[in-house]
Amino acid sequence: MRNRSSMILGVMALSAVVSCSSLKMDVGWDKQADFRKYRTWTWKDDGSIKDPVWNRRVQSVLEDELGRHGLRRSDDKPDLWLAVHWRLSVDTRVVSYSPAWGYGWGPYWGAPYMTEVYDVPAGTMLIDLVDIAKKEAIWRGTASGEIRANKENEEREQRLREILQKMFAGYPPAHS
């Protein structure tokens, strides 16, 4: 009984620490994908990491973390692309559209364009694993709220390692 109450207190303490964190994380994957067949990956640069030194550090940290989960980096016929989409500063997006776009013409034909402006929060990171043969994303992890541009590279790297350990904790997903 004592061990059980200690375990319950531990879980409650961990929940309190996690709920106080501003880190928001989510992981999703293709339930039909056979993750046992994926062994190698290569970097697919989208240009979102502007600093070349930080770009190399991110690649190195990901190589370490994915290696712990049975994935080896290889530029010779890899199984997966690893794409990182990153925002270290607030990124403002402006999207213009017409309500007439979509199914059928409807009553909005000839309507003026509308514009929406929204911000992508600083510190947002999306990681996609894409099956190269199928050209389909099979796994996606997102994290936001913790990695800031105003930190030293060493501080950001340490925080990145912590985030990736949590993000990839369940990788590979159990086969359904």
C-alpha positions as YAML, in Angstrom:
chain: A
units: angstrom
residues:
- id: 1
  name: MET
  ca: [0.00, 0.00, 0.00]
- id: 2
  name: ARG
  ca: [2.86, 2.34, 0.86]
- id: 3
  name: ASN
  ca: [4.48, 1.81, -2.56]
- id: 4
  name: ARG
  ca: [1.19, 2.54, -4.27]
- id: 5
  name: SER
  ca: [0.69, 5.84, -2.41]
- id: 6
  name: SER
  ca: [4.30, 6.81, -3.20]
- id: 7
  name: MET
  ca: [3.68, 6.08, -6.86]
- id: 8
  name: ILE
  ca: [0.46, 8.14, -6.84]
- id: 9
  name: LEU
  ca: [2.26, 11.08, -5.21]
- id: 10
  name: GLY
  ca: [5.04, 10.78, -7.80]
- id: 11
  name: VAL
  ca: [2.57, 10.84, -10.68]
- id: 12
  name: MET
  ca: [0.80, 13.85, -9.17]
- id: 13
  name: ALA
  ca: [4.10, 15.70, -8.76]
- id: 14
  name: LEU
  ca: [5.11, 14.92, -12.34]
- id: 15
  name: SER
  ca: [1.72, 16.09, -13.61]
- id: 16
  name: ALA
  ca: [2.10, 19.35, -11.71]
- id: 17
  name: VAL
  ca: [5.55, 19.97, -13.22]
- id: 18
  name: VAL
  ca: [4.37, 19.15, -16.75]
- id: 19
  name: SER
  ca: [1.27, 21.33, -16.44]
- id: 20
  name: CYS
  ca: [3.41, 24.30, -15.33]
- id: 21
  name: SER
  ca: [5.61, 24.03, -18.41]
- id: 22
  name: SER
  ca: [4.81, 26.28, -21.33]
- id: 23
  name: LEU
  ca: [5.93, 23.53, -23.71]
- id: 24
  name: LYS
  ca: [3.14, 22.29, -25.94]
- id: 25
  name: MET
  ca: [3.86, 19.01, -27.70]
- id: 26
  name: ASP
  ca: [1.93, 16.65, -29.93]
- id: 27
  name: VAL
  ca: [2.90, 13.51, -31.84]
- id: 28
  name: GLY
  ca: [0.90, 11.71, -34.51]
- id: 29
  name: TRP
  ca: [1.57, 8.94, -37.01]
- id: 30
  name: ASP
  ca: [0.08, 6.91, -39.81]
- id: 31
  name: LYS
  ca: [-1.54, 3.91, -38.13]
- id: 32
  name: GLN
  ca: [-1.09, 1.85, -41.33]
- id: 33
  name: ALA
  ca: [2.67, 2.47, -41.61]
- id: 34
  name: ASP
  ca: [5.03, -0.39, -40.77]
- id: 35
  name: PHE
  ca: [7.73, 1.43, -38.82]
- id: 36
  name: ARG
  ca: [9.84, -1.75, -38.61]
- id: 37
  name: LYS
  ca: [10.86, -1.34, -42.25]
- id: 38
  name: TYR
  ca: [12.38, 2.13, -41.78]
- id: 39
  name: ARG
  ca: [16.08, 2.07, -40.98]
- id: 40
  name: THR
  ca: [17.66, 5.14, -42.63]
- id: 41
  name: TRP
  ca: [16.90, 8.81, -43.07]
- id: 42
  name: THR
  ca: [18.31, 11.91, -44.72]
- id: 43
  name: TRP
  ca: [17.87, 15.60, -44.05]
- id: 44
  name: LYS
  ca: [15.27, 17.47, -46.14]
- id: 45
  name: ASP
  ca: [16.07, 21.15, -45.65]
- id: 46
  name: ASP
  ca: [13.14, 23.54, -46.02]
- id: 47
  name: GLY
  ca: [15.31, 26.61, -45.36]
- id: 48
  name: SER
  ca: [13.45, 27.57, -42.18]
- id: 49
  name: ILE
  ca: [16.61, 27.44, -40.04]
- id: 50
  name: LYS
  ca: [18.46, 30.49, -41.31]
- id: 51
  name: ASP
  ca: [21.58, 30.25, -39.11]
- id: 52
  name: PRO
  ca: [23.94, 27.66, -40.71]
- id: 53
  name: VAL
  ca: [25.65, 26.87, -37.38]
- id: 54
  name: TRP
  ca: [22.31, 26.24, -35.64]
- id: 55
  name: ASN
  ca: [21.15, 24.22, -38.66]
- id: 56
  name: ARG
  ca: [24.14, 21.86, -38.28]
- id: 57
  name: ARG
  ca: [23.54, 21.61, -34.51]
- id: 58
  name: VAL
  ca: [19.90, 20.68, -35.03]
- id: 59
  name: GLN
  ca: [20.90, 18.01, -37.54]
- id: 60
  name: SER
  ca: [23.50, 16.61, -35.12]
- id: 61
  name: VAL
  ca: [21.04, 16.49, -32.19]
- id: 62
  name: LEU
  ca: [18.44, 14.77, -34.38]
- id: 63
  name: GLU
  ca: [21.03, 12.28, -35.61]
- id: 64
  name: ASP
  ca: [21.85, 11.39, -31.99]
- id: 65
  name: GLU
  ca: [18.20, 11.07, -30.94]
- id: 66
  name: LEU
  ca: [17.05, 9.09, -33.97]
- id: 67
  name: GLY
  ca: [20.06, 6.79, -33.60]
- id: 68
  name: ARG
  ca: [18.75, 5.83, -30.15]
- id: 69
  name: HIS
  ca: [15.54, 4.68, -31.86]
- id: 70
  name: GLY
  ca: [17.14, 2.54, -34.55]
- id: 71
  name: LEU
  ca: [17.31, 5.11, -37.37]
- id: 72
  name: ARG
  ca: [20.67, 5.80, -39.00]
- id: 73
  name: ARG
  ca: [21.45, 8.83, -41.16]
- id: 74
  name: SER
  ca: [22.34, 7.89, -44.73]
- id: 75
  name: ASP
  ca: [22.37, 9.95, -47.90]
- id: 76
  name: ASP
  ca: [22.58, 6.78, -50.04]
- id: 77
  name: LYS
  ca: [19.02, 5.53, -50.76]
- id: 78
  name: PRO
  ca: [17.45, 6.44, -47.39]
- id: 79
  name: ASP
  ca: [14.00, 5.23, -46.35]
- id: 80
  name: LEU
  ca: [12.84, 8.54, -44.86]
- id: 81
  name: TRP
  ca: [13.18, 12.26, -45.29]
- id: 82
  name: LEU
  ca: [13.45, 14.13, -42.04]
- id: 83
  name: ALA
  ca: [12.04, 17.64, -42.48]
- id: 84
  name: VAL
  ca: [12.20, 20.23, -39.73]
- id: 85
  name: HIS
  ca: [10.02, 23.34, -40.01]
- id: 86
  name: TRP
  ca: [11.19, 25.91, -37.49]
- id: 87
  name: ARG
  ca: [10.24, 29.36, -36.25]
- id: 88
  name: LEU
  ca: [12.55, 31.03, -33.72]
- id: 89
  name: SER
  ca: [10.83, 34.38, -34.07]
- id: 90
  name: VAL
  ca: [7.20, 35.34, -34.53]
- id: 91
  name: ASP
  ca: [6.33, 34.82, -38.16]
- id: 92
  name: THR
  ca: [3.42, 36.86, -39.48]
- id: 93
  name: ARG
  ca: [1.42, 35.27, -42.29]
- id: 94
  name: VAL
  ca: [-0.92, 37.15, -44.61]
- id: 95
  name: VAL
  ca: [-3.40, 35.06, -46.61]
- id: 96
  name: SER
  ca: [-5.78, 36.57, -49.16]
- id: 97
  name: TYR
  ca: [-8.73, 34.68, -50.57]
- id: 98
  name: SER
  ca: [-12.13, 35.13, -52.08]
- id: 99
  name: PRO
  ca: [-15.25, 33.67, -50.44]
- id: 100
  name: ALA
  ca: [-16.20, 32.55, -53.98]
- id: 101
  name: TRP
  ca: [-13.40, 29.96, -53.94]
- id: 102
  name: GLY
  ca: [-14.55, 26.52, -53.03]
- id: 103
  name: TYR
  ca: [-17.38, 24.31, -54.17]
- id: 104
  name: GLY
  ca: [-19.63, 25.93, -56.81]
- id: 105
  name: TRP
  ca: [-20.16, 29.60, -57.50]
- id: 106
  name: GLY
  ca: [-22.90, 30.30, -54.98]
- id: 107
  name: PRO
  ca: [-24.00, 33.79, -53.99]
- id: 108
  name: TYR
  ca: [-20.40, 35.01, -53.50]
- id: 109
  name: TRP
  ca: [-19.49, 35.11, -57.21]
- id: 110
  name: GLY
  ca: [-17.67, 38.37, -57.84]
- id: 111
  name: ALA
  ca: [-17.17, 39.01, -54.11]
- id: 112
  name: PRO
  ca: [-14.10, 41.01, -53.07]
- id: 113
  name: TYR
  ca: [-10.97, 39.33, -51.75]
- id: 114
  name: MET
  ca: [-10.64, 38.95, -48.01]
- id: 115
  name: THR
  ca: [-7.37, 38.97, -46.10]
- id: 116
  name: GLU
  ca: [-6.45, 37.21, -42.86]
- id: 117
  name: VAL
  ca: [-3.34, 38.04, -40.86]
- id: 118
  name: TYR
  ca: [-2.09, 35.63, -38.20]
- id: 119
  name: ASP
  ca: [1.12, 34.93, -36.30]
- id: 120
  name: VAL
  ca: [3.01, 31.64, -36.09]
- id: 121
  name: PRO
  ca: [4.35, 31.71, -32.50]
- id: 122
  name: ALA
  ca: [8.07, 31.92, -31.79]
- id: 123
  name: GLY
  ca: [9.67, 28.66, -30.79]
- id: 124
  name: THR
  ca: [7.41, 26.46, -32.93]
- id: 125
  name: MET
  ca: [9.01, 23.32, -34.39]
- id: 126
  name: LEU
  ca: [7.43, 20.64, -36.58]
- id: 127
  name: ILE
  ca: [9.30, 17.47, -37.43]
- id: 128
  name: ASP
  ca: [8.05, 15.27, -40.25]
- id: 129
  name: LEU
  ca: [9.26, 11.80, -41.17]
- id: 130
  name: VAL
  ca: [8.29, 11.18, -44.79]
- id: 131
  name: ASP
  ca: [8.33, 7.82, -46.56]
- id: 132
  name: ILE
  ca: [10.45, 8.63, -49.62]
- id: 133
  name: ALA
  ca: [9.03, 5.84, -51.79]
- id: 134
  name: LYS
  ca: [5.43, 6.88, -51.16]
- id: 135
  name: LYS
  ca: [6.13, 10.62, -50.69]
- id: 136
  name: GLU
  ca: [3.80, 10.55, -47.67]
- id: 137
  name: ALA
  ca: [4.31, 11.78, -44.13]
- id: 138
  name: ILE
  ca: [4.18, 8.85, -41.72]
- id: 139
  name: TRP
  ca: [5.04, 10.63, -38.45]
- id: 140
  name: ARG
  ca: [4.81, 14.22, -37.18]
- id: 141
  name: GLY
  ca: [5.92, 15.77, -33.93]
- id: 142
  name: THR
  ca: [5.22, 19.37, -32.95]
- id: 143
  name: ALA
  ca: [6.56, 21.41, -30.08]
- id: 144
  name: SER
  ca: [6.12, 25.06, -29.28]
- id: 145
  name: GLY
  ca: [6.79, 27.54, -26.56]
- id: 146
  name: GLU
  ca: [10.26, 26.72, -25.30]
- id: 147
  name: ILE
  ca: [13.12, 27.35, -27.73]
- id: 148
  name: ARG
  ca: [13.85, 31.03, -28.18]
- id: 149
  name: ALA
  ca: [16.19, 32.92, -30.49]
- id: 150
  name: ASN
  ca: [17.55, 35.08, -27.65]
- id: 151
  name: LYS
  ca: [19.25, 32.10, -25.95]
- id: 152
  name: GLU
  ca: [22.85, 31.02, -26.51]
- id: 153
  name: ASN
  ca: [23.30, 28.10, -28.89]
- id: 154
  name: GLU
  ca: [24.43, 25.83, -26.01]
- id: 155
  name: GLU
  ca: [21.25, 26.60, -24.03]
- id: 156
  name: ARG
  ca: [19.05, 26.07, -27.09]
- id: 157
  name: GLU
  ca: [20.83, 22.81, -27.92]
- id: 158
  name: GLN
  ca: [20.34, 21.43, -24.41]
- id: 159
  name: ARG
  ca: [16.65, 22.38, -24.49]
- id: 160
  name: LEU
  ca: [16.31, 20.83, -27.96]
- id: 161
  name: ARG
  ca: [17.79, 17.56, -26.67]
- id: 162
  name: GLU
  ca: [15.26, 17.50, -23.82]
- id: 163
  name: ILE
  ca: [12.34, 18.21, -26.15]
- id: 164
  name: LEU
  ca: [13.39, 15.58, -28.69]
- id: 165
  name: GLN
  ca: [13.79, 12.95, -25.98]
- id: 166
  name: LYS
  ca: [10.18, 13.57, -24.95]
- id: 167
  name: MET
  ca: [8.95, 13.80, -28.54]
- id: 168
  name: PHE
  ca: [10.55, 10.53, -29.65]
- id: 169
  name: ALA
  ca: [9.93, 8.64, -26.38]
- id: 170
  name: GLY
  ca: [7.31, 6.44, -28.05]
- id: 171
  name: TYR
  ca: [9.15, 5.95, -31.33]
- id: 172
  name: PRO
  ca: [8.70, 3.69, -33.14]
- id: 173
  name: PRO
  ca: [4.97, 3.54, -32.49]
- id: 174
  name: ALA
  ca: [3.60, 0.12, -31.58]
- id: 175
  name: HIS
  ca: [2.35, -1.71, -34.66]
- id: 176
  name: SER
  ca: [-1.44, -1.83, -34.68]
...
